[in-house]
Amino acid sequence: MLVNLKEILDIAKEKNIAVGCFNAPNIASLRAVVRAAEKTNQPVVITHAQIHEEKGICTMEEIISAVLWYAKNAKVPICVHLDHGTDINYIKRGLELGFTSVMYDGSELPLEENIANTKQVVGMAKAYGASVEAELGSMGARRGGFGGAVTASDDDKRVSIYTEPNVAARFLEETGIDALACAFGTAHGFYNDTPRLDFERVSALSEALNGLPIVMHGGSGVSEADYKKVIKRGVRKINYYTYMAKAGAEAVSDKKYTQFHDVLLDAEKAMEENVISAIKVFANLI
C-alpha cells in the first residue's frame, strides 16, 4: 500500500513507536525490506538517497518503478522517500517520478537559506500530495554517506552543531514541514565505540516542536535500550542502512559461488533477517 510520510508517521505517533526507513538501491535490498515489513506486519519507509547517484550505485530513474511497484502491492503501508536531497531541481525530478515523500537537506547552509529552500520544497511537494522532511544540525558524514568510522568521542566535538530546540521551533513555524531530522548524538556510518545520545535534548526538541515527528539519522550501532529511550521521547522515524548492508556482505564474504544470482539471494536473506530485527525494536515488538 503506497502512502506518504505523514500517513506513516501518524501510525507511528498513534502507536508510540518508530517506523524504520531503509535504503534500497537494488532489487535485493528492496525485496529484503518489503518482505521484512510484511512478515512483521509493520509499515516502513523505503528510501533512495541522492548520494546513491554520486557513488554510481543507481539513479532514481533506474530504481523508482520497482520501488513503486513493490510499495503499491505490499500488504503493509509503505512510503517511497527521496532522502538527503540537496538540490531542489533534483527533488522536483523525484516528485515528478512519484516519490511520496522528499527530504531537503540544507543543514550545511546558513539557517536563513535552509529555511527559504525548505519552504520552497514544501510548496512544491504539496502539489504532489507528498510529505517533506528537513534537517537541522550535523550528524557527521554528510547526506547519508556510507562507510567511515565514527567514535563516541566525536560527539563532544559536535555539541555546538547539535539541533537547538528554539531554532527547531522557529524552523517548523516558518516552513510547515512534516518531520525534522535532528542531531543529538548519532552519525552516519560505522561506530568504533558506542554512540552517546543526548536524551534530554530529544525530549526538549519534542516539546519545542509540539510533537512534530523527530527523525533519527545514523541509527546503526545504537543499542536496543537507547532506541527505546529516544522513541519514548518522540523519535518516530529511524534511518537504518549501514548494518543492514553489512549483514548482506558478511553472509557472502566467506563463500565461493559459481553464479552471481546466488550471491544476491544469500545477501538478500541476511538483509531481510537484519531488517526484521530492527523493525521489531523500532515497533516495540521485543
Secondary structure, 3 states (H helix, E strand, C coil): CEECHHHHHHHHHHHCCCEEEEECCCHHHHHHHHHHHHHHCCCEEEEEEHHHHHCCCCCHHHHHHHHHHHHHHCCCCEEEEEEEECCHHHHHHHHHHCCCEEEECCCCCCHHHHHHHHHHHHHHHHCCCCEEEEEECCCECHHHCCCCEECCCHHHHCHHHCCCHHHHHHHHHHHCCCEEEECCCCCECEECCCCCCCHHHHHHHHHHCCCCCEEECCCCCCCHHHHHHHHHCCEEEEEECHHHHHHHHHHHCCCCCCCHHHHHHHHHHHHHHHHHHHHHHHCCCC
